[in-house]
């Protein structure tokens, strides 16, 4: 593509060199640069693209886009074309959209943001739309899917260049709708810059990612950005941050929830170890909703999905069918075992999500709750003792173990969790090896107990020091342990 055409929408750009040349492709990762590529230097969460400009040039980049405040005096540029912009992330989003021929304009986008519930709500909306014969793709934390294609996601919201490529693939596959989880990082870092959403959902807000946002005000402001690019907002009326959010957004709004909802609500809620059932009044009809994902949070997520899909004229039979069959990896996921106790895997990796699932289980469990969890390294340290206190207060027994320790000392992380645990009378044991911790929890489980393995959910790996990843699929781990257990725990 002609570079001159590619950059024509970049405002206030300072151009050094002749842009009347063809470029091979766009890259923001210097290691992927080939001859005649355009390199866009962006500042990442961990690494800074400006540090890799020389490497990109050495590998064959013919042009670079950098921010105006970047000093290039120590780099031998030669005949490299330099384009200086006010914000290289916005520039990347703009040229990516141009390069892929503005695919978002050919799709109906539905955005979902919030601390908890994004993934489950996205799966529910996707499945309802597909059941309504509306071809729908999905972009999110676990998988990016469209048609028969399923690609494992590397982050909740892809970088703008990758996102535009994914949207282009969905257009080519004749998708009509795309349901997208939109993280606060994506909003703050302009990964979704320039997109337009027909409907966006706000699920809730609680403490997370404060190492990035600094405080809850900044976190809320980042979430609110989604609704500046949306026609309609479907918001959780029961969340404590909703009144503030509604003052920040200007688009049309509807609410869902149990206590303060105006538009979509539920009654006669029944929750047990295997499913949720409730009644709701919608479109002048009383309907019974059944979903095979236990937990009060499932009610909220499904109400959001029903609200969105009702606005999109989905029929009730499609809604009932999709919700009855929806499955979300790692979200209150029951591992099928021929045992008298239950093993559940859940992604609960912060204080609010851990408290929510433990509180939910506590309402229907007939035996004990045996919890296995840890905390990730290089992330919010403040949540560790808080999660320890929650575990000690709500679980009957807790096994403190590793999660993704990354470059931190696992023992130090577990010690910080233990500090919170000691504030309670909760019983606990520390086992650093996560597989051994799960085995111990299953060994002491008895009839009607629930073993909750929290923190990793859908993940199939552990992140260790020096960026090392090892295979760790908790479903397989649990199945292997169960196969070796004595007959006393067999139904």
KOLPA-412123 format. One record per residue (C-alpha): residue number from 0; residue in three letters; chain; x, y, z. Coordinates in nm, 2 decimals. Example, Ala and Ser with C-alpha at 12.3 -4.5 7.8 and 13.67 -1.06 7.14 Angstrom:
# KOLPA-412123
   i  aa ch      x      y      z
   0 ALA  A   1.23  -0.45   0.78
   1 SER  A   1.37  -0.11   0.71
//
This chain:
# KOLPA-412123
   i  aa ch      x      y      z
   0 UNK  A   0.00   0.00   0.00
   1 UNK  A   0.12   0.35  -0.07
   2 UNK  A   0.26   0.51   0.24
   3 UNK  A   0.12   0.85   0.14
   4 UNK  A  -0.23   0.71   0.13
   5 UNK  A  -0.18   0.52   0.45
   6 UNK  A  -0.09   0.82   0.66
   7 UNK  A  -0.33   1.08   0.51
   8 UNK  A  -0.56   1.07   0.82
   9 UNK  A  -0.28   1.15   1.06
  10 UNK  A  -0.34   1.50   1.19
  11 UNK  A  -0.04   1.74   1.26
  12 UNK  A   0.21   1.48   1.14
  13 UNK  A   0.56   1.59   1.07
  14 UNK  A   0.70   1.41   0.77
  15 UNK  A   1.07   1.37   0.69
  16 UNK  A   1.13   1.20   0.35
  17 UNK  A   0.93   1.10   0.05
  18 UNK  A   0.61   0.91   0.13
  19 UNK  A   0.53   0.82  -0.23
  20 UNK  A   0.65   0.46  -0.18
  21 UNK  A   0.48   0.13  -0.13
  22 UNK  A   0.52  -0.04   0.21
  23 UNK  A   0.51  -0.42   0.26
  24 UNK  A   0.32  -0.42   0.59
  25 UNK  A   0.27  -0.25   0.93
  26 UNK  A   0.44  -0.38   1.24
  27 UNK  A   0.47  -0.26   1.60
  28 UNK  A   0.68  -0.55   1.70
  29 UNK  A   1.04  -0.49   1.58
  30 UNK  A   1.12  -0.87   1.57
  31 UNK  A   0.85  -0.92   1.30
  32 UNK  A   1.00  -0.65   1.07
  33 UNK  A   1.09  -0.74   0.71
  34 UNK  A   1.22  -0.54   0.42
  35 UNK  A   1.01  -0.23   0.33
  36 UNK  A   0.79  -0.26   0.64
  37 UNK  A   0.65   0.04   0.83
  38 UNK  A   0.75   0.03   1.20
  39 UNK  A   0.52   0.21   1.46
  40 UNK  A   0.70   0.27   1.79
  41 UNK  A   0.45   0.24   2.07
  42 UNK  A   0.50   0.24   2.45
  43 UNK  A   0.38  -0.09   2.59
  44 UNK  A   0.29  -0.20   2.94
  45 UNK  A   0.62  -0.37   2.99
  46 UNK  A   0.84  -0.26   2.70
  47 UNK  A   0.88   0.06   2.50
  48 UNK  A   0.88   0.04   2.12
  49 UNK  A   1.11   0.34   2.10
  50 UNK  A   1.39   0.12   2.23
  51 UNK  A   1.36  -0.10   1.93
  52 UNK  A   1.37   0.16   1.65
  53 UNK  A   1.73   0.08   1.56
  54 UNK  A   1.65  -0.30   1.55
  55 UNK  A   1.35  -0.23   1.32
  56 UNK  A   1.57  -0.03   1.08
  57 UNK  A   1.84  -0.29   1.08
  58 UNK  A   1.58  -0.56   0.99
  59 UNK  A   1.47  -0.36   0.69
  60 UNK  A   1.20  -0.10   0.79
  61 UNK  A   1.18   0.17   0.53
  62 UNK  A   0.97   0.41   0.74
  63 UNK  A   0.90   0.46   1.11
  64 UNK  A   0.62   0.64   1.30
  65 UNK  A   0.73   0.79   1.64
  66 UNK  A   0.60   1.04   1.88
  67 UNK  A   0.72   1.40   1.85
  68 UNK  A   0.89   1.39   2.19
  69 UNK  A   1.12   1.11   2.09
  70 UNK  A   1.49   1.19   2.04
  71 UNK  A   1.63   1.02   1.73
  72 UNK  A   1.97   1.19   1.73
  73 UNK  A   2.16   0.88   1.84
  74 UNK  A   2.01   0.66   1.56
  75 UNK  A   2.16   0.64   1.21
  76 UNK  A   1.85   0.70   1.00
  77 UNK  A   2.00   0.72   0.65
  78 UNK  A   1.72   0.74   0.40
  79 UNK  A   1.46   0.61   0.64
  80 UNK  A   1.12   0.80   0.62
  81 UNK  A   1.03   0.94   0.96
  82 UNK  A   0.67   1.04   1.06
  83 UNK  A   0.64   1.22   1.39
  84 UNK  A   0.29   1.22   1.55
  85 UNK  A   0.14   1.35   1.87
  86 UNK  A   0.03   1.00   1.98
  87 UNK  A   0.17   0.69   1.81
  88 UNK  A  -0.10   0.46   1.95
  89 UNK  A  -0.37   0.67   1.79
  90 UNK  A  -0.17   0.68   1.47
  91 UNK  A  -0.14   0.30   1.48
  92 UNK  A  -0.52   0.26   1.52
  93 UNK  A  -0.58   0.50   1.23
  94 UNK  A  -0.34   0.35   0.98
  95 UNK  A  -0.44  -0.01   1.08
  96 UNK  A  -0.81   0.08   1.00
  97 UNK  A  -0.70   0.22   0.67
  98 UNK  A  -0.47  -0.07   0.58
  99 UNK  A  -0.75  -0.32   0.64
 100 UNK  A  -1.02  -0.11   0.46
 101 UNK  A  -1.22   0.00   0.77
 102 UNK  A  -1.37  -0.35   0.86
 103 UNK  A  -1.55  -0.22   1.17
 104 UNK  A  -1.77  -0.01   0.95
 105 UNK  A  -1.90  -0.33   0.79
 106 UNK  A  -1.99  -0.49   1.13
 107 UNK  A  -2.23  -0.43   1.42
 108 UNK  A  -2.01  -0.41   1.73
 109 UNK  A  -2.13  -0.49   2.08
 110 UNK  A  -1.89  -0.40   2.36
 111 UNK  A  -1.87  -0.53   2.71
 112 UNK  A  -1.66  -0.37   2.99
 113 UNK  A  -1.64  -0.41   3.37
 114 UNK  A  -1.43  -0.59   3.62
 115 UNK  A  -1.62  -0.91   3.64
 116 UNK  A  -1.86  -1.09   3.40
 117 UNK  A  -1.73  -0.97   3.07
 118 UNK  A  -1.64  -1.31   2.93
 119 UNK  A  -1.95  -1.50   3.04
 120 UNK  A  -2.18  -1.21   2.92
 121 UNK  A  -1.99  -1.22   2.58
 122 UNK  A  -2.04  -1.59   2.54
 123 UNK  A  -2.41  -1.56   2.63
 124 UNK  A  -2.47  -1.27   2.38
 125 UNK  A  -2.27  -1.45   2.11
 126 UNK  A  -2.47  -1.78   2.15
 127 UNK  A  -2.81  -1.60   2.16
 128 UNK  A  -2.73  -1.41   1.84
 129 UNK  A  -2.60  -1.72   1.66
 130 UNK  A  -2.92  -1.91   1.78
 131 UNK  A  -3.11  -1.62   1.62
 132 UNK  A  -2.94  -1.68   1.28
 133 UNK  A  -2.73  -1.37   1.32
 134 UNK  A  -2.37  -1.46   1.22
 135 UNK  A  -2.16  -1.34   1.51
 136 UNK  A  -1.79  -1.33   1.60
 137 UNK  A  -1.65  -1.29   1.94
 138 UNK  A  -1.33  -1.12   2.07
 139 UNK  A  -1.24  -1.18   2.43
 140 UNK  A  -1.02  -1.32   2.71
 141 UNK  A  -1.04  -1.69   2.62
 142 UNK  A  -1.09  -1.72   2.25
 143 UNK  A  -1.15  -1.51   1.94
 144 UNK  A  -1.41  -1.69   1.73
 145 UNK  A  -1.60  -1.65   1.41
 146 UNK  A  -1.77  -1.92   1.21
 147 UNK  A  -1.57  -2.24   1.25
 148 UNK  A  -1.25  -2.05   1.34
 149 UNK  A  -1.14  -2.04   1.71
 150 UNK  A  -0.81  -1.88   1.80
 151 UNK  A  -0.67  -1.87   2.15
 152 UNK  A  -0.66  -1.51   2.28
 153 UNK  A  -0.33  -1.36   2.41
 154 UNK  A  -0.50  -1.06   2.59
 155 UNK  A  -0.86  -0.95   2.65
 156 UNK  A  -0.85  -0.68   2.38
 157 UNK  A  -0.59  -0.71   2.10
 158 UNK  A  -0.36  -0.43   2.00
 159 UNK  A  -0.53  -0.21   1.74
 160 UNK  A  -0.33  -0.35   1.44
 161 UNK  A  -0.42  -0.71   1.54
 162 UNK  A  -0.78  -0.61   1.62
 163 UNK  A  -0.83  -0.45   1.27
 164 UNK  A  -0.68  -0.77   1.11
 165 UNK  A  -0.92  -0.98   1.32
 166 UNK  A  -1.22  -0.77   1.22
 167 UNK  A  -1.12  -0.79   0.85
 168 UNK  A  -1.11  -1.17   0.88
 169 UNK  A  -1.46  -1.16   1.03
 170 UNK  A  -1.59  -0.94   0.75
 171 UNK  A  -1.44  -1.19   0.50
 172 UNK  A  -1.61  -1.47   0.69
 173 UNK  A  -1.94  -1.28   0.64
 174 UNK  A  -2.00  -1.21   1.01
 175 UNK  A  -2.27  -0.95   1.08
 176 UNK  A  -2.22  -0.89   1.45
 177 UNK  A  -1.91  -0.89   1.67
 178 UNK  A  -1.93  -0.92   2.05
 179 UNK  A  -1.62  -0.78   2.21
 180 UNK  A  -1.48  -0.77   2.56
 181 UNK  A  -1.33  -0.42   2.60
 182 UNK  A  -1.07  -0.39   2.88
 183 UNK  A  -0.98  -0.07   3.06
 184 UNK  A  -0.63  -0.11   2.93
 185 UNK  A  -0.76  -0.12   2.57
 186 UNK  A  -0.96   0.19   2.63
 187 UNK  A  -0.68   0.38   2.80
 188 UNK  A  -0.42   0.27   2.55
 189 UNK  A  -0.63   0.35   2.24
 190 UNK  A  -0.64  -0.01   2.12
 191 UNK  A  -1.01   0.04   2.02
 192 UNK  A  -0.97   0.40   1.90
 193 UNK  A  -1.20   0.49   1.62
 194 UNK  A  -1.44   0.20   1.67
 195 UNK  A  -1.82   0.25   1.70
 196 UNK  A  -2.04   0.02   1.91
 197 UNK  A  -2.42  -0.01   1.86
 198 UNK  A  -2.46  -0.13   2.22
 199 UNK  A  -2.22  -0.15   2.51
 200 UNK  A  -2.26  -0.32   2.85
 201 UNK  A  -2.12  -0.22   3.19
 202 UNK  A  -2.12  -0.52   3.42
 203 UNK  A  -1.96  -0.38   3.75
 204 UNK  A  -1.65  -0.22   3.89
 205 UNK  A  -1.43  -0.33   4.18
 206 UNK  A  -1.06  -0.30   4.27
 207 UNK  A  -0.83  -0.44   4.00
 208 UNK  A  -0.55  -0.31   3.78
 209 UNK  A  -0.48  -0.03   4.02
 210 UNK  A  -0.11  -0.08   3.95
 211 UNK  A  -0.20   0.05   3.60
 212 UNK  A  -0.48   0.30   3.67
 213 UNK  A  -0.36   0.43   4.01
 214 UNK  A  -0.70   0.47   4.17
 215 UNK  A  -1.07   0.39   4.12
 216 UNK  A  -1.15   0.73   3.97
 217 UNK  A  -0.91   0.67   3.69
 218 UNK  A  -1.03   0.31   3.65
 219 UNK  A  -1.39   0.43   3.62
 220 UNK  A  -1.30   0.70   3.37
 221 UNK  A  -1.12   0.45   3.15
 222 UNK  A  -1.43   0.23   3.15
 223 UNK  A  -1.65   0.53   3.07
 224 UNK  A  -1.46   0.59   2.75
 225 UNK  A  -1.64   0.29   2.59
 226 UNK  A  -1.97   0.47   2.61
 227 UNK  A  -1.84   0.78   2.43
 228 UNK  A  -1.82   0.55   2.12
 229 UNK  A  -2.15   0.38   2.17
 230 UNK  A  -2.51   0.44   2.07
 231 UNK  A  -2.67   0.26   2.36
 232 UNK  A  -2.56   0.16   2.71
 233 UNK  A  -2.69  -0.15   2.91
 234 UNK  A  -2.57  -0.10   3.27
 235 UNK  A  -2.59  -0.29   3.59
 236 UNK  A  -2.83  -0.09   3.80
 237 UNK  A  -2.71  -0.25   4.13
 238 UNK  A  -2.34  -0.16   4.10
 239 UNK  A  -2.23   0.12   4.33
 240 UNK  A  -2.05   0.29   4.05
 241 UNK  A  -2.34   0.30   3.81
 242 UNK  A  -2.48   0.64   3.94
 243 UNK  A  -2.15   0.80   3.87
 244 UNK  A  -2.11   0.63   3.54
 245 UNK  A  -2.45   0.74   3.42
 246 UNK  A  -2.35   1.10   3.48
 247 UNK  A  -2.04   1.05   3.27
 248 UNK  A  -2.21   0.91   2.96
 249 UNK  A  -2.44   1.07   2.71
 250 UNK  A  -2.59   0.79   2.51
 251 UNK  A  -2.93   0.63   2.57
 252 UNK  A  -2.92   0.40   2.87
 253 UNK  A  -3.12   0.10   3.01
 254 UNK  A  -3.06  -0.09   3.34
 255 UNK  A  -3.06  -0.45   3.44
 256 UNK  A  -3.02  -0.61   3.79
 257 UNK  A  -3.21  -0.73   4.09
 258 UNK  A  -3.26  -0.44   4.32
 259 UNK  A  -3.23  -0.11   4.12
 260 UNK  A  -3.31  -0.22   3.76
 261 UNK  A  -3.57  -0.04   3.56
 262 UNK  A  -3.57  -0.25   3.24
 263 UNK  A  -3.46  -0.61   3.29
 264 UNK  A  -3.48  -0.79   3.62
 265 UNK  A  -3.54  -1.14   3.78
 266 UNK  A  -3.75  -1.30   4.05
 267 UNK  A  -3.78  -1.64   4.23
 268 UNK  A  -3.41  -1.71   4.19
 269 UNK  A  -3.30  -2.07   4.26
 270 UNK  A  -2.93  -2.15   4.27
 271 UNK  A  -2.77  -2.49   4.33
 272 UNK  A  -2.45  -2.67   4.25
 273 UNK  A  -2.54  -2.74   3.89
 274 UNK  A  -2.75  -2.46   3.76
 275 UNK  A  -2.94  -2.13   3.81
 276 UNK  A  -3.32  -2.09   3.75
 277 UNK  A  -3.52  -1.77   3.77
 278 UNK  A  -3.83  -1.60   3.63
 279 UNK  A  -3.83  -1.27   3.44
 280 UNK  A  -4.10  -1.05   3.29
 281 UNK  A  -4.01  -0.93   2.94
 282 UNK  A  -4.21  -0.82   2.64
 283 UNK  A  -4.53  -0.87   2.83
 284 UNK  A  -4.44  -1.24   2.90
 285 UNK  A  -4.33  -1.42   3.21
 286 UNK  A  -4.04  -1.65   3.12
 287 UNK  A  -3.85  -1.92   3.32
 288 UNK  A  -3.47  -1.89   3.25
 289 UNK  A  -3.24  -2.19   3.32
 290 UNK  A  -2.86  -2.17   3.29
 291 UNK  A  -2.61  -2.45   3.37
 292 UNK  A  -2.36  -2.21   3.53
 293 UNK  A  -2.42  -2.19   3.91
 294 UNK  A  -2.39  -1.86   4.10
 295 UNK  A  -2.58  -1.53   4.16
 296 UNK  A  -2.34  -1.36   3.92
 297 UNK  A  -2.49  -1.58   3.64
 298 UNK  A  -2.82  -1.41   3.69
 299 UNK  A  -2.66  -1.07   3.64
 300 UNK  A  -2.46  -1.18   3.33
 301 UNK  A  -2.77  -1.34   3.17
 302 UNK  A  -2.99  -1.04   3.24
 303 UNK  A  -2.73  -0.82   3.06
 304 UNK  A  -2.73  -1.06   2.77
 305 UNK  A  -3.11  -1.08   2.75
 306 UNK  A  -3.13  -0.70   2.76
 307 UNK  A  -2.89  -0.66   2.47
 308 UNK  A  -3.04  -0.93   2.26
 309 UNK  A  -3.39  -0.81   2.32
 310 UNK  A  -3.28  -0.47   2.18
 311 UNK  A  -3.16  -0.66   1.87
 312 UNK  A  -3.50  -0.82   1.82
 313 UNK  A  -3.39  -1.18   1.92
 314 UNK  A  -3.69  -1.41   1.98
 315 UNK  A  -3.74  -1.56   2.32
 316 UNK  A  -3.71  -1.92   2.20
 317 UNK  A  -3.36  -1.84   2.08
 318 UNK  A  -3.27  -1.67   2.41
 319 UNK  A  -3.40  -1.97   2.62
 320 UNK  A  -3.22  -2.23   2.40
 321 UNK  A  -2.89  -2.05   2.40
 322 UNK  A  -2.88  -1.98   2.77
 323 UNK  A  -2.98  -2.34   2.85
 324 UNK  A  -2.68  -2.46   2.66
 325 UNK  A  -2.41  -2.19   2.71
 326 UNK  A  -2.07  -2.31   2.84
 327 UNK  A  -1.79  -2.08   2.94
 328 UNK  A  -1.44  -2.23   3.00
 329 UNK  A  -1.31  -2.16   3.35
 330 UNK  A  -1.62  -1.97   3.48
 331 UNK  A  -1.78  -2.17   3.76
 332 UNK  A  -1.69  -2.47   3.55
 333 UNK  A  -1.77  -2.81   3.70
 334 UNK  A  -1.51  -3.08   3.62
 335 UNK  A  -1.71  -3.40   3.55
 336 UNK  A  -1.59  -3.66   3.81
 337 UNK  A  -1.74  -3.98   3.94
 338 UNK  A  -1.70  -3.87   4.30
 339 UNK  A  -1.92  -3.77   4.59
 340 UNK  A  -1.76  -3.43   4.60
 341 UNK  A  -1.76  -3.16   4.34
 342 UNK  A  -1.46  -2.98   4.18
 343 UNK  A  -1.51  -2.64   4.03
 344 UNK  A  -1.26  -2.43   3.84
 345 UNK  A  -1.31  -2.05   3.83
 346 UNK  A  -1.11  -1.75   3.70
 347 UNK  A  -1.17  -1.55   4.03
 348 UNK  A  -0.83  -1.38   4.06
 349 UNK  A  -0.92  -1.06   4.26
 350 UNK  A  -1.08  -0.99   4.59
 351 UNK  A  -1.43  -0.91   4.46
 352 UNK  A  -1.46  -1.21   4.23
 353 UNK  A  -1.33  -1.44   4.49
 354 UNK  A  -1.58  -1.31   4.75
 355 UNK  A  -1.86  -1.33   4.49
 356 UNK  A  -1.81  -1.69   4.40
 357 UNK  A  -1.74  -1.81   4.76
 358 UNK  A  -2.06  -1.62   4.88
 359 UNK  A  -2.26  -1.78   4.60
 360 UNK  A  -2.13  -2.13   4.67
 361 UNK  A  -2.19  -2.09   5.04
 362 UNK  A  -2.57  -2.04   4.98
 363 UNK  A  -2.62  -2.39   4.83
 364 UNK  A  -2.32  -2.61   4.93
 365 UNK  A  -2.43  -2.90   5.16
 366 UNK  A  -2.08  -2.99   5.27
 367 UNK  A  -1.77  -2.78   5.31
 368 UNK  A  -1.59  -2.54   5.07
 369 UNK  A  -1.23  -2.63   5.02
 370 UNK  A  -1.05  -2.35   4.84
 371 UNK  A  -0.73  -2.37   4.64
 372 UNK  A  -0.58  -2.04   4.53
 373 UNK  A  -0.28  -1.81   4.49
 374 UNK  A  -0.21  -1.46   4.35
 375 UNK  A  -0.02  -1.36   4.04
 376 UNK  A   0.32  -1.20   4.06
 377 UNK  A   0.40  -0.86   3.92
 378 UNK  A   0.04  -0.75   3.98
 379 UNK  A  -0.17  -0.57   4.24
 380 UNK  A   0.01  -0.66   4.57
 381 UNK  A  -0.25  -0.49   4.78
 382 UNK  A  -0.51  -0.75   4.70
 383 UNK  A  -0.31  -1.05   4.84
 384 UNK  A  -0.39  -1.01   5.21
 385 UNK  A  -0.74  -0.90   5.13
 386 UNK  A  -0.80  -1.22   4.94
 387 UNK  A  -0.64  -1.41   5.23
 388 UNK  A  -0.89  -1.26   5.46
 389 UNK  A  -1.18  -1.34   5.23
 390 UNK  A  -1.07  -1.70   5.20
 391 UNK  A  -1.03  -1.74   5.58
 392 UNK  A  -1.38  -1.59   5.64
 393 UNK  A  -1.58  -1.77   5.37
 394 UNK  A  -1.40  -2.10   5.30
 395 UNK  A  -1.40  -2.39   5.54
 396 UNK  A  -1.05  -2.48   5.45
 397 UNK  A  -0.80  -2.31   5.22
 398 UNK  A  -0.49  -2.44   5.05
 399 UNK  A  -0.26  -2.14   4.97
 400 UNK  A  -0.05  -2.21   4.66
 401 UNK  A   0.10  -2.05   4.35
 402 UNK  A  -0.08  -1.89   4.06
 403 UNK  A   0.13  -1.72   3.80
 404 UNK  A   0.43  -1.61   4.01
 405 UNK  A   0.61  -1.46   3.71
 406 UNK  A   0.93  -1.29   3.83
 407 UNK  A   0.83  -1.27   4.20
 408 UNK  A   0.93  -1.51   4.48
 409 UNK  A   0.63  -1.75   4.52
 410 UNK  A   0.70  -1.78   4.89
 411 UNK  A   0.68  -1.41   4.94
 412 UNK  A   0.34  -1.40   4.75
 413 UNK  A   0.20  -1.68   4.96
 414 UNK  A   0.32  -1.51   5.28
 415 UNK  A   0.13  -1.19   5.19
 416 UNK  A  -0.18  -1.40   5.14
 417 UNK  A  -0.12  -1.57   5.47
 418 UNK  A  -0.10  -1.23   5.65
 419 UNK  A  -0.47  -1.18   5.55
 420 UNK  A  -0.56  -1.53   5.64
 421 UNK  A  -0.42  -1.49   6.00
 422 UNK  A  -0.68  -1.21   6.06
 423 UNK  A  -0.95  -1.48   6.06
 424 UNK  A  -1.00  -1.81   6.23
 425 UNK  A  -0.99  -1.99   5.89
 426 UNK  A  -0.81  -2.32   5.86
 427 UNK  A  -0.54  -2.33   5.60
 428 UNK  A  -0.23  -2.51   5.47
 429 UNK  A   0.05  -2.37   5.24
 430 UNK  A   0.16  -2.59   4.95
 431 UNK  A   0.37  -2.42   4.69
 432 UNK  A   0.34  -2.67   4.41
 433 UNK  A  -0.01  -2.61   4.26
 434 UNK  A  -0.06  -2.96   4.14
 435 UNK  A   0.02  -3.10   4.49
 436 UNK  A  -0.21  -2.83   4.64
 437 UNK  A  -0.50  -2.95   4.42
 438 UNK  A  -0.43  -3.31   4.51
 439 UNK  A  -0.43  -3.24   4.88
 440 UNK  A  -0.76  -3.05   4.86
 441 UNK  A  -0.92  -3.34   4.67
 442 UNK  A  -0.78  -3.59   4.91
 443 UNK  A  -0.94  -3.43   5.21
 444 UNK  A  -1.27  -3.37   5.03
 445 UNK  A  -1.57  -3.58   5.13
 446 UNK  A  -1.93  -3.63   5.04
 447 UNK  A  -2.11  -3.30   4.94
 448 UNK  A  -1.79  -3.09   4.96
 449 UNK  A  -1.70  -2.85   4.69
 450 UNK  A  -1.33  -2.80   4.60
 451 UNK  A  -1.30  -2.46   4.44
 452 UNK  A  -0.98  -2.41   4.24
 453 UNK  A  -0.96  -2.03   4.18
 454 UNK  A  -0.75  -1.79   3.99
 455 UNK  A  -0.66  -1.95   3.66
 456 UNK  A  -0.99  -2.06   3.52
 457 UNK  A  -0.95  -2.11   3.14
 458 UNK  A  -0.57  -2.08   3.14
 459 UNK  A  -0.37  -2.38   3.04
 460 UNK  A  -0.03  -2.27   3.16
 461 UNK  A   0.17  -2.12   3.45
 462 UNK  A   0.39  -1.82   3.41
 463 UNK  A   0.72  -1.86   3.58
 464 UNK  A   1.04  -1.66   3.60
 465 UNK  A   1.23  -1.53   3.29
 466 UNK  A   0.91  -1.54   3.09
 467 UNK  A   0.89  -1.92   3.11
 468 UNK  A   0.55  -2.08   3.06
 469 UNK  A   0.48  -2.44   3.15
 470 UNK  A   0.17  -2.65   3.05
 471 UNK  A  -0.08  -2.65   3.33
 472 UNK  A  -0.44  -2.74   3.24
 473 UNK  A  -0.63  -2.78   3.57
 474 UNK  A  -0.90  -2.99   3.40
 475 UNK  A  -0.64  -3.25   3.31
 476 UNK  A  -0.47  -3.22   3.65
 477 UNK  A  -0.80  -3.28   3.83
 478 UNK  A  -0.89  -3.57   3.61
 479 UNK  A  -0.55  -3.74   3.66
 480 UNK  A  -0.56  -3.69   4.04
 481 UNK  A  -0.92  -3.83   4.05
 482 UNK  A  -0.82  -4.14   3.85
 483 UNK  A  -0.57  -4.23   4.11
 484 UNK  A  -0.80  -4.17   4.41
 485 UNK  A  -0.92  -4.46   4.62
 486 UNK  A  -1.27  -4.60   4.58
 487 UNK  A  -1.40  -4.44   4.91
 488 UNK  A  -1.48  -4.12   4.72
 489 UNK  A  -1.65  -4.29   4.42
 490 UNK  A  -2.03  -4.25   4.39
//
